[in-house]
């Protein structure tokens, strides 16, 4: 399922690029922690606006975010 693959990719990038916890990263990008956790778990059909917010927080382009999915 694409949501699960995207969540896994976001988690990998968050840990490798920022080293931040879910809570600290969610705070950094001004997103609710529980919402962000559900995105990483692949349980959300996330909007493109929030995908862009996450990509910006990870300092990657949208195409980099979706690479390998």
PDB file with SEQRES, HELIX, SHEET and CRYST1 records, atoms N, CA, C and O in Angstrom:
SEQRES   1 A   69  UNK UNK UNK UNK UNK UNK UNK UNK UNK UNK UNK UNK UNK          
SEQRES   2 A   69  UNK UNK UNK UNK UNK UNK UNK UNK UNK UNK UNK UNK UNK          
SEQRES   3 A   69  UNK UNK UNK UNK UNK UNK UNK UNK UNK UNK UNK UNK UNK          
SEQRES   4 A   69  UNK UNK UNK UNK UNK UNK UNK UNK UNK UNK UNK UNK UNK          
SEQRES   5 A   69  UNK UNK UNK UNK UNK UNK UNK UNK UNK UNK UNK UNK UNK          
SEQRES   6 A   69  UNK UNK UNK UNK                                              
HELIX    1 AA1 UNK A    2  UNK A   13  1                                  12    
HELIX    2 AA2 UNK A   14  UNK A   18  3                                   5    
HELIX    3 AA3 UNK A   22  UNK A   28  1                                   7    
HELIX    4 AA4 UNK A   33  UNK A   40  1                                   8    
HELIX    5 AA5 UNK A   48  UNK A   58  1                                  11    
HELIX    6 AA6 UNK A   62  UNK A   66  1                                   5    
CRYST1    1.000    1.000    1.000  90.00  90.00  90.00 P 1           1          
ATOM      1  N   UNK A   1       0.849  -1.176   0.000  1.00  0.00           N  
ATOM      2  CA  UNK A   1       0.000   0.000   0.000  1.00  0.00           C  
ATOM      3  C   UNK A   1       0.901   1.247   0.000  1.00  0.00           C  
ATOM      4  O   UNK A   1       1.882   1.312   0.740  1.00  0.00           O  
ATOM      5  N   UNK A   2       0.562   2.210  -0.819  1.00  0.00           N  
ATOM      6  CA  UNK A   2       1.404   3.396  -1.002  1.00  0.00           C  
ATOM      7  C   UNK A   2       1.581   4.192   0.295  1.00  0.00           C  
ATOM      8  O   UNK A   2       2.659   4.733   0.539  1.00  0.00           O  
ATOM      9  N   UNK A   3       0.531   4.271   1.136  1.00  0.00           N  
ATOM     10  CA  UNK A   3       0.667   5.020   2.392  1.00  0.00           C  
ATOM     11  C   UNK A   3       1.731   4.393   3.286  1.00  0.00           C  
ATOM     12  O   UNK A   3       2.497   5.106   3.934  1.00  0.00           O  
ATOM     13  N   UNK A   4       1.782   3.072   3.325  1.00  0.00           N  
ATOM     14  CA  UNK A   4       2.774   2.390   4.165  1.00  0.00           C  
ATOM     15  C   UNK A   4       4.181   2.589   3.620  1.00  0.00           C  
ATOM     16  O   UNK A   4       5.126   2.796   4.382  1.00  0.00           O  
ATOM     17  N   UNK A   5       4.316   2.525   2.294  1.00  0.00           N  
ATOM     18  CA  UNK A   5       5.625   2.734   1.681  1.00  0.00           C  
ATOM     19  C   UNK A   5       6.119   4.161   1.906  1.00  0.00           C  
ATOM     20  O   UNK A   5       7.293   4.382   2.202  1.00  0.00           O  
ATOM     21  N   UNK A   6       5.209   5.129   1.763  1.00  0.00           N  
ATOM     22  CA  UNK A   6       5.588   6.521   1.997  1.00  0.00           C  
ATOM     23  C   UNK A   6       5.956   6.735   3.459  1.00  0.00           C  
ATOM     24  O   UNK A   6       6.937   7.418   3.751  1.00  0.00           O  
ATOM     25  N   UNK A   7       5.195   6.171   4.372  1.00  0.00           N  
ATOM     26  CA  UNK A   7       5.493   6.299   5.797  1.00  0.00           C  
ATOM     27  C   UNK A   7       6.859   5.744   6.142  1.00  0.00           C  
ATOM     28  O   UNK A   7       7.610   6.347   6.909  1.00  0.00           O  
ATOM     29  N   UNK A   8       7.181   4.584   5.569  1.00  0.00           N  
ATOM     30  CA  UNK A   8       8.498   3.975   5.807  1.00  0.00           C  
ATOM     31  C   UNK A   8       9.606   4.872   5.265  1.00  0.00           C  
ATOM     32  O   UNK A   8      10.637   5.053   5.913  1.00  0.00           O  
ATOM     33  N   UNK A   9       9.392   5.430   4.080  1.00  0.00           N  
ATOM     34  CA  UNK A   9      10.393   6.320   3.466  1.00  0.00           C  
ATOM     35  C   UNK A   9      10.591   7.571   4.325  1.00  0.00           C  
ATOM     36  O   UNK A   9      11.724   8.000   4.542  1.00  0.00           O  
ATOM     37  N   UNK A  10       9.502   8.152   4.811  1.00  0.00           N  
ATOM     38  CA  UNK A  10       9.593   9.340   5.661  1.00  0.00           C  
ATOM     39  C   UNK A  10      10.362   9.010   6.934  1.00  0.00           C  
ATOM     40  O   UNK A  10      11.227   9.780   7.352  1.00  0.00           O  
ATOM     41  N   UNK A  11      10.056   7.875   7.554  1.00  0.00           N  
ATOM     42  CA  UNK A  11      10.749   7.467   8.787  1.00  0.00           C  
ATOM     43  C   UNK A  11      12.244   7.298   8.535  1.00  0.00           C  
ATOM     44  O   UNK A  11      13.069   7.755   9.325  1.00  0.00           O  
ATOM     45  N   UNK A  12      12.588   6.638   7.429  1.00  0.00           N  
ATOM     46  CA  UNK A  12      14.005   6.441   7.094  1.00  0.00           C  
ATOM     47  C   UNK A  12      14.727   7.776   6.921  1.00  0.00           C  
ATOM     48  O   UNK A  12      15.825   7.970   7.444  1.00  0.00           O  
ATOM     49  N   UNK A  13      14.106   8.687   6.188  1.00  0.00           N  
ATOM     50  CA  UNK A  13      14.727   9.995   5.957  1.00  0.00           C  
ATOM     51  C   UNK A  13      14.805  10.812   7.249  1.00  0.00           C  
ATOM     52  O   UNK A  13      15.805  11.483   7.501  1.00  0.00           O  
ATOM     53  N   UNK A  14      13.754  10.755   8.063  1.00  0.00           N  
ATOM     54  CA  UNK A  14      13.758  11.513   9.324  1.00  0.00           C  
ATOM     55  C   UNK A  14      14.902  11.065  10.214  1.00  0.00           C  
ATOM     56  O   UNK A  14      15.616  11.891  10.782  1.00  0.00           O  
ATOM     57  N   UNK A  15      15.076   9.753  10.335  1.00  0.00           N  
ATOM     58  CA  UNK A  15      16.122   9.269  11.233  1.00  0.00           C  
ATOM     59  C   UNK A  15      17.517   9.506  10.658  1.00  0.00           C  
ATOM     60  O   UNK A  15      18.438   9.853  11.397  1.00  0.00           O  
ATOM     61  N   UNK A  16      17.682   9.323   9.350  1.00  0.00           N  
ATOM     62  CA  UNK A  16      19.018   9.485   8.760  1.00  0.00           C  
ATOM     63  C   UNK A  16      19.409  10.943   8.552  1.00  0.00           C  
ATOM     64  O   UNK A  16      20.576  11.295   8.726  1.00  0.00           O  
ATOM     65  N   UNK A  17      18.462  11.795   8.184  1.00  0.00           N  
ATOM     66  CA  UNK A  17      18.794  13.181   7.869  1.00  0.00           C  
ATOM     67  C   UNK A  17      18.721  14.115   9.076  1.00  0.00           C  
ATOM     68  O   UNK A  17      19.492  15.070   9.170  1.00  0.00           O  
ATOM     69  N   UNK A  18      17.802  13.844   9.993  1.00  0.00           N  
ATOM     70  CA  UNK A  18      17.626  14.784  11.098  1.00  0.00           C  
ATOM     71  C   UNK A  18      18.028  14.204  12.449  1.00  0.00           C  
ATOM     72  O   UNK A  18      18.483  14.935  13.329  1.00  0.00           O  
ATOM     73  N   UNK A  19      17.863  12.897  12.616  1.00  0.00           N  
ATOM     74  CA  UNK A  19      18.127  12.278  13.911  1.00  0.00           C  
ATOM     75  C   UNK A  19      17.108  12.666  14.970  1.00  0.00           C  
ATOM     76  O   UNK A  19      17.278  12.351  16.147  1.00  0.00           O  
ATOM     77  N   UNK A  20      16.048  13.351  14.552  1.00  0.00           N  
ATOM     78  CA  UNK A  20      15.035  13.812  15.494  1.00  0.00           C  
ATOM     79  C   UNK A  20      13.999  12.726  15.772  1.00  0.00           C  
ATOM     80  O   UNK A  20      13.730  11.875  14.924  1.00  0.00           O  
ATOM     81  N   UNK A  21      13.430  12.768  16.959  1.00  0.00           N  
ATOM     82  CA  UNK A  21      12.315  11.886  17.290  1.00  0.00           C  
ATOM     83  C   UNK A  21      11.088  12.329  16.493  1.00  0.00           C  
ATOM     84  O   UNK A  21      11.064  13.424  15.931  1.00  0.00           O  
ATOM     85  N   UNK A  22      10.082  11.476  16.451  1.00  0.00           N  
ATOM     86  CA  UNK A  22       8.825  11.869  15.806  1.00  0.00           C  
ATOM     87  C   UNK A  22       8.292  13.157  16.415  1.00  0.00           C  
ATOM     88  O   UNK A  22       7.874  14.068  15.701  1.00  0.00           O  
ATOM     89  N   UNK A  23       8.312  13.220  17.720  1.00  0.00           N  
ATOM     90  CA  UNK A  23       7.768  14.377  18.417  1.00  0.00           C  
ATOM     91  C   UNK A  23       8.511  15.659  18.057  1.00  0.00           C  
ATOM     92  O   UNK A  23       7.883  16.672  17.752  1.00  0.00           O  
ATOM     93  N   UNK A  24       9.838  15.624  18.090  1.00  0.00           N  
ATOM     94  CA  UNK A  24      10.620  16.825  17.791  1.00  0.00           C  
ATOM     95  C   UNK A  24      10.497  17.221  16.329  1.00  0.00           C  
ATOM     96  O   UNK A  24      10.436  18.409  16.012  1.00  0.00           O  
ATOM     97  N   UNK A  25      10.459  16.230  15.424  1.00  0.00           N  
ATOM     98  CA  UNK A  25      10.310  16.555  14.010  1.00  0.00           C  
ATOM     99  C   UNK A  25       8.929  17.143  13.742  1.00  0.00           C  
ATOM    100  O   UNK A  25       8.808  18.133  13.020  1.00  0.00           O  
ATOM    101  N   UNK A  26       7.901  16.551  14.312  1.00  0.00           N  
ATOM    102  CA  UNK A  26       6.540  17.064  14.137  1.00  0.00           C  
ATOM    103  C   UNK A  26       6.452  18.504  14.636  1.00  0.00           C  
ATOM    104  O   UNK A  26       5.825  19.347  13.995  1.00  0.00           O  
ATOM    105  N   UNK A  27       7.070  18.780  15.762  1.00  0.00           N  
ATOM    106  CA  UNK A  27       7.086  20.140  16.297  1.00  0.00           C  
ATOM    107  C   UNK A  27       7.807  21.083  15.331  1.00  0.00           C  
ATOM    108  O   UNK A  27       7.348  22.200  15.090  1.00  0.00           O  
ATOM    109  N   UNK A  28       8.930  20.634  14.785  1.00  0.00           N  
ATOM    110  CA  UNK A  28       9.719  21.441  13.852  1.00  0.00           C  
ATOM    111  C   UNK A  28       8.894  21.851  12.631  1.00  0.00           C  
ATOM    112  O   UNK A  28       9.003  22.983  12.159  1.00  0.00           O  
ATOM    113  N   UNK A  29       8.075  20.938  12.123  1.00  0.00           N  
ATOM    114  CA  UNK A  29       7.300  21.249  10.919  1.00  0.00           C  
ATOM    115  C   UNK A  29       5.876  21.706  11.251  1.00  0.00           C  
ATOM    116  O   UNK A  29       5.033  21.835  10.364  1.00  0.00           O  
ATOM    117  N   UNK A  30       5.624  21.945  12.527  1.00  0.00           N  
ATOM    118  CA  UNK A  30       4.332  22.444  13.007  1.00  0.00           C  
ATOM    119  C   UNK A  30       3.181  21.516  12.626  1.00  0.00           C  
ATOM    120  O   UNK A  30       2.175  21.935  12.053  1.00  0.00           O  
ATOM    121  N   UNK A  31       3.365  20.241  12.965  1.00  0.00           N  
ATOM    122  CA  UNK A  31       2.355  19.222  12.706  1.00  0.00           C  
ATOM    123  C   UNK A  31       2.096  18.485  14.013  1.00  0.00           C  
ATOM    124  O   UNK A  31       3.016  18.273  14.803  1.00  0.00           O  
ATOM    125  N   UNK A  32       0.867  18.101  14.238  1.00  0.00           N  
ATOM    126  CA  UNK A  32       0.527  17.355  15.440  1.00  0.00           C  
ATOM    127  C   UNK A  32       1.299  16.030  15.463  1.00  0.00           C  
ATOM    128  O   UNK A  32       1.365  15.329  14.454  1.00  0.00           O  
ATOM    129  N   UNK A  33       1.871  15.699  16.599  1.00  0.00           N  
ATOM    130  CA  UNK A  33       2.701  14.497  16.716  1.00  0.00           C  
ATOM    131  C   UNK A  33       1.920  13.232  16.415  1.00  0.00           C  
ATOM    132  O   UNK A  33       2.431  12.344  15.733  1.00  0.00           O  
ATOM    133  N   UNK A  34       0.701  13.129  16.905  1.00  0.00           N  
ATOM    134  CA  UNK A  34      -0.076  11.910  16.673  1.00  0.00           C  
ATOM    135  C   UNK A  34      -0.440  11.771  15.200  1.00  0.00           C  
ATOM    136  O   UNK A  34      -0.475  10.659  14.672  1.00  0.00           O  
ATOM    137  N   UNK A  35      -0.709  12.887  14.536  1.00  0.00           N  
ATOM    138  CA  UNK A  35      -0.981  12.853  13.100  1.00  0.00           C  
ATOM    139  C   UNK A  35       0.271  12.394  12.361  1.00  0.00           C  
ATOM    140  O   UNK A  35       0.202  11.521  11.496  1.00  0.00           O  
ATOM    141  N   UNK A  36       1.419  12.986  12.704  1.00  0.00           N  
ATOM    142  CA  UNK A  36       2.668  12.614  12.043  1.00  0.00           C  
ATOM    143  C   UNK A  36       2.996  11.140  12.279  1.00  0.00           C  
ATOM    144  O   UNK A  36       3.440  10.449  11.362  1.00  0.00           O  
ATOM    145  N   UNK A  37       2.780  10.662  13.494  1.00  0.00           N  
ATOM    146  CA  UNK A  37       3.036   9.248  13.801  1.00  0.00           C  
ATOM    147  C   UNK A  37       2.157   8.344  12.943  1.00  0.00           C  
ATOM    148  O   UNK A  37       2.609   7.293  12.490  1.00  0.00           O  
ATOM    149  N   UNK A  38       0.921   8.738  12.718  1.00  0.00           N  
ATOM    150  CA  UNK A  38       0.036   7.916  11.891  1.00  0.00           C  
ATOM    151  C   UNK A  38       0.443   7.967  10.417  1.00  0.00           C  
ATOM    152  O   UNK A  38       0.202   7.010   9.680  1.00  0.00           O  
ATOM    153  N   UNK A  39       1.057   9.067   9.978  1.00  0.00           N  
ATOM    154  CA  UNK A  39       1.598   9.145   8.617  1.00  0.00           C  
ATOM    155  C   UNK A  39       2.740   8.147   8.474  1.00  0.00           C  
ATOM    156  O   UNK A  39       2.773   7.371   7.519  1.00  0.00           O  
ATOM    157  N   UNK A  40       3.670   8.164   9.416  1.00  0.00           N  
ATOM    158  CA  UNK A  40       4.798   7.233   9.368  1.00  0.00           C  
ATOM    159  C   UNK A  40       4.345   5.780   9.465  1.00  0.00           C  
ATOM    160  O   UNK A  40       4.989   4.889   8.913  1.00  0.00           O  
ATOM    161  N   UNK A  41       3.266   5.545  10.149  1.00  0.00           N  
ATOM    162  CA  UNK A  41       2.737   4.187  10.288  1.00  0.00           C  
ATOM    163  C   UNK A  41       1.948   3.751   9.049  1.00  0.00           C  
ATOM    164  O   UNK A  41       1.525   2.599   8.949  1.00  0.00           O  
ATOM    165  N   UNK A  42       1.756   4.674   8.115  1.00  0.00           N  
ATOM    166  CA  UNK A  42       1.024   4.351   6.889  1.00  0.00           C  
ATOM    167  C   UNK A  42      -0.467   4.281   7.062  1.00  0.00           C  
ATOM    168  O   UNK A  42      -1.153   3.620   6.283  1.00  0.00           O  
ATOM    169  N   UNK A  43      -0.985   4.957   8.079  1.00  0.00           N  
ATOM    170  CA  UNK A  43      -2.412   4.896   8.375  1.00  0.00           C  
ATOM    171  C   UNK A  43      -3.175   6.136   7.910  1.00  0.00           C  
ATOM    172  O   UNK A  43      -4.375   6.252   8.159  1.00  0.00           O  
ATOM    173  N   UNK A  44      -2.496   7.056   7.242  1.00  0.00           N  
ATOM    174  CA  UNK A  44      -3.135   8.289   6.780  1.00  0.00           C  
ATOM    175  C   UNK A  44      -3.037   8.430   5.277  1.00  0.00           C  
ATOM    176  O   UNK A  44      -2.015   8.102   4.674  1.00  0.00           O  
ATOM    177  N   UNK A  45      -4.103   8.918   4.681  1.00  0.00           N  
ATOM    178  CA  UNK A  45      -4.079   9.318   3.285  1.00  0.00           C  
ATOM    179  C   UNK A  45      -3.765  10.815   3.311  1.00  0.00           C  
ATOM    180  O   UNK A  45      -4.667  11.653   3.299  1.00  0.00           O  
ATOM    181  N   UNK A  46      -2.489  11.127   3.345  1.00  0.00           N  
ATOM    182  CA  UNK A  46      -1.990  12.468   3.625  1.00  0.00           C  
ATOM    183  C   UNK A  46      -2.147  13.388   2.411  1.00  0.00           C  
ATOM    184  O   UNK A  46      -2.005  12.950   1.269  1.00  0.00           O  
ATOM    185  N   UNK A  47      -2.438  14.648   2.664  1.00  0.00           N  
ATOM    186  CA  UNK A  47      -2.597  15.626   1.586  1.00  0.00           C  
ATOM    187  C   UNK A  47      -1.237  16.044   1.028  1.00  0.00           C  
ATOM    188  O   UNK A  47      -0.213  15.924   1.700  1.00  0.00           O  
ATOM    189  N   UNK A  48      -1.244  16.525  -0.188  1.00  0.00           N  
ATOM    190  CA  UNK A  48      -0.016  16.985  -0.826  1.00  0.00           C  
ATOM    191  C   UNK A  48       0.585  18.163  -0.058  1.00  0.00           C  
ATOM    192  O   UNK A  48       1.804  18.331  -0.031  1.00  0.00           O  
ATOM    193  N   UNK A  49      -0.259  18.966   0.558  1.00  0.00           N  
ATOM    194  CA  UNK A  49       0.228  20.094   1.358  1.00  0.00           C  
ATOM    195  C   UNK A  49       1.081  19.593   2.521  1.00  0.00           C  
ATOM    196  O   UNK A  49       2.148  20.142   2.794  1.00  0.00           O  
ATOM    197  N   UNK A  50       0.613  18.558   3.198  1.00  0.00           N  
ATOM    198  CA  UNK A  50       1.373  18.008   4.324  1.00  0.00           C  
ATOM    199  C   UNK A  50       2.593  17.224   3.853  1.00  0.00           C  
ATOM    200  O   UNK A  50       3.614  17.195   4.540  1.00  0.00           O  
ATOM    201  N   UNK A  51       2.494  16.588   2.686  1.00  0.00           N  
ATOM    202  CA  UNK A  51       3.666  15.913   2.129  1.00  0.00           C  
ATOM    203  C   UNK A  51       4.762  16.934   1.857  1.00  0.00           C  
ATOM    204  O   UNK A  51       5.932  16.689   2.155  1.00  0.00           O  
ATOM    205  N   UNK A  52       4.386  18.077   1.291  1.00  0.00           N  
ATOM    206  CA  UNK A  52       5.351  19.146   1.007  1.00  0.00           C  
ATOM    207  C   UNK A  52       5.966  19.677   2.296  1.00  0.00           C  
ATOM    208  O   UNK A  52       7.166  19.947   2.343  1.00  0.00           O  
ATOM    209  N   UNK A  53       5.166  19.827   3.329  1.00  0.00           N  
ATOM    210  CA  UNK A  53       5.660  20.297   4.627  1.00  0.00           C  
ATOM    211  C   UNK A  53       6.707  19.327   5.185  1.00  0.00           C  
ATOM    212  O   UNK A  53       7.730  19.754   5.720  1.00  0.00           O  
ATOM    213  N   UNK A  54       6.449  18.035   5.058  1.00  0.00           N  
ATOM    214  CA  UNK A  54       7.390  17.024   5.528  1.00  0.00           C  
ATOM    215  C   UNK A  54       8.666  17.062   4.696  1.00  0.00           C  
ATOM    216  O   UNK A  54       9.767  17.033   5.245  1.00  0.00           O  
ATOM    217  N   UNK A  55       8.522  17.126   3.370  1.00  0.00           N  
ATOM    218  CA  UNK A  55       9.699  17.181   2.490  1.00  0.00           C  
ATOM    219  C   UNK A  55      10.568  18.392   2.822  1.00  0.00           C  
ATOM    220  O   UNK A  55      11.793  18.280   2.884  1.00  0.00           O  
ATOM    221  N   UNK A  56       9.946  19.532   3.034  1.00  0.00           N  
ATOM    222  CA  UNK A  56      10.700  20.741   3.396  1.00  0.00           C  
ATOM    223  C   UNK A  56      11.426  20.548   4.718  1.00  0.00           C  
ATOM    224  O   UNK A  56      12.579  20.957   4.858  1.00  0.00           O  
ATOM    225  N   UNK A  57      10.762  19.929   5.689  1.00  0.00           N  
ATOM    226  CA  UNK A  57      11.380  19.671   6.988  1.00  0.00           C  
ATOM    227  C   UNK A  57      12.554  18.715   6.896  1.00  0.00           C  
ATOM    228  O   UNK A  57      13.491  18.784   7.692  1.00  0.00           O  
ATOM    229  N   UNK A  58      12.493  17.821   5.916  1.00  0.00           N  
ATOM    230  CA  UNK A  58      13.580  16.866   5.697  1.00  0.00           C  
ATOM    231  C   UNK A  58      14.652  17.433   4.774  1.00  0.00           C  
ATOM    232  O   UNK A  58      15.701  16.820   4.573  1.00  0.00           O  
ATOM    233  N   UNK A  59      14.380  18.608   4.217  1.00  0.00           N  
ATOM    234  CA  UNK A  59      15.283  19.262   3.269  1.00  0.00           C  
ATOM    235  C   UNK A  59      15.526  18.378   2.037  1.00  0.00           C  
ATOM    236  O   UNK A  59      16.657  18.211   1.582  1.00  0.00           O  
ATOM    237  N   UNK A  60      14.426  17.820   1.516  1.00  0.00           N  
ATOM    238  CA  UNK A  60      14.484  17.044   0.285  1.00  0.00           C  
ATOM    239  C   UNK A  60      13.397  17.548  -0.665  1.00  0.00           C  
ATOM    240  O   UNK A  60      12.424  18.171  -0.238  1.00  0.00           O  
ATOM    241  N   UNK A  61      13.576  17.272  -1.946  1.00  0.00           N  
ATOM    242  CA  UNK A  61      12.540  17.611  -2.917  1.00  0.00           C  
ATOM    243  C   UNK A  61      11.442  16.561  -2.847  1.00  0.00           C  
ATOM    244  O   UNK A  61      11.624  15.488  -2.273  1.00  0.00           O  
ATOM    245  N   UNK A  62      10.294  16.890  -3.444  1.00  0.00           N  
ATOM    246  CA  UNK A  62       9.213  15.911  -3.490  1.00  0.00           C  
ATOM    247  C   UNK A  62       9.649  14.669  -4.255  1.00  0.00           C  
ATOM    248  O   UNK A  62       9.312  13.551  -3.866  1.00  0.00           O  
ATOM    249  N   UNK A  63      10.398  14.855  -5.340  1.00  0.00           N  
ATOM    250  CA  UNK A  63      10.833  13.687  -6.101  1.00  0.00           C  
ATOM    251  C   UNK A  63      11.784  12.814  -5.282  1.00  0.00           C  
ATOM    252  O   UNK A  63      11.739  11.588  -5.380  1.00  0.00           O  
ATOM    253  N   UNK A  64      12.643  13.439  -4.478  1.00  0.00           N  
ATOM    254  CA  UNK A  64      13.538  12.657  -3.602  1.00  0.00           C  
ATOM    255  C   UNK A  64      12.724  11.885  -2.564  1.00  0.00           C  
ATOM    256  O   UNK A  64      13.042  10.741  -2.238  1.00  0.00           O  
ATOM    257  N   UNK A  65      11.689  12.512  -2.058  1.00  0.00           N  
ATOM    258  CA  UNK A  65      10.843  11.864  -1.051  1.00  0.00           C  
ATOM    259  C   UNK A  65      10.198  10.604  -1.620  1.00  0.00           C  
ATOM    260  O   UNK A  65      10.078   9.594  -0.926  1.00  0.00           O  
ATOM    261  N   UNK A  66       9.782  10.666  -2.884  1.00  0.00           N  
ATOM    262  CA  UNK A  66       9.093   9.543  -3.502  1.00  0.00           C  
ATOM    263  C   UNK A  66      10.015   8.552  -4.198  1.00  0.00           C  
ATOM    264  O   UNK A  66       9.545   7.541  -4.720  1.00  0.00           O  
ATOM    265  N   UNK A  67      11.319   8.820  -4.217  1.00  0.00           N  
ATOM    266  CA  UNK A  67      12.262   7.915  -4.853  1.00  0.00           C  
ATOM    267  C   UNK A  67      12.220   6.539  -4.196  1.00  0.00           C  
ATOM    268  O   UNK A  67      12.331   6.412  -2.977  1.00  0.00           O  
ATOM    269  N   UNK A  68      12.062   5.530  -5.014  1.00  0.00           N  
ATOM    270  CA  UNK A  68      12.102   4.160  -4.516  1.00  0.00           C  
ATOM    271  C   UNK A  68      10.760   3.595  -4.080  1.00  0.00           C  
ATOM    272  O   UNK A  68      10.689   2.443  -3.652  1.00  0.00           O  
ATOM    273  N   UNK A  69       9.705   4.377  -4.179  1.00  0.00           N  
ATOM    274  CA  UNK A  69       8.384   3.844  -3.757  1.00  0.00           C  
ATOM    275  C   UNK A  69       7.802   2.967  -4.830  1.00  0.00           C  
ATOM    276  O   UNK A  69       6.706   2.432  -4.663  1.00  0.00           O  
TER     277      UNK A  69                                                      
END                                                                             
